[in-house]
Amino acid sequence: MTALVCDARTCVYNKDEYCSKGDIRIGGDHATNSFETCCTSFEERRGNSSVNSIGSASSMIDVDCTACNCTYNEEKKCAADKIGISGSSAQDSEETACGTFRCE
């Protein structure tokens, strides 16, 4: 499991910068920098709800990753000890990014 800090506060799974989904997927099949990656698990919070209604938030999470050029990608799993997801005002997954991505 990877320690996760998530800045995508508009995501339904975000609770105090932790994730309640249980696992996430990072996309970016041909990424060469972090801006070409995204959290494909992102789902925008709808309405005026600022309360997470989906599961319990955790700082430790399983991370699947299709960003095969990343140095932390080991057989489509993230092997980094800690990752950060950016996208504080994201409205869709393309407005998020894995800040930990490092091109091999």
Secondary structure, DSSP 8 states (H G I E B T S, - for coil): -EEEEE--TTBTTEETTEE-SSEEEEE-TT-SSGGG-EETT--B--TT--S--SS--BSEEEEEE--TTBTTEETTEE--SEEEEE-TT-SSGGG-EETT--B-
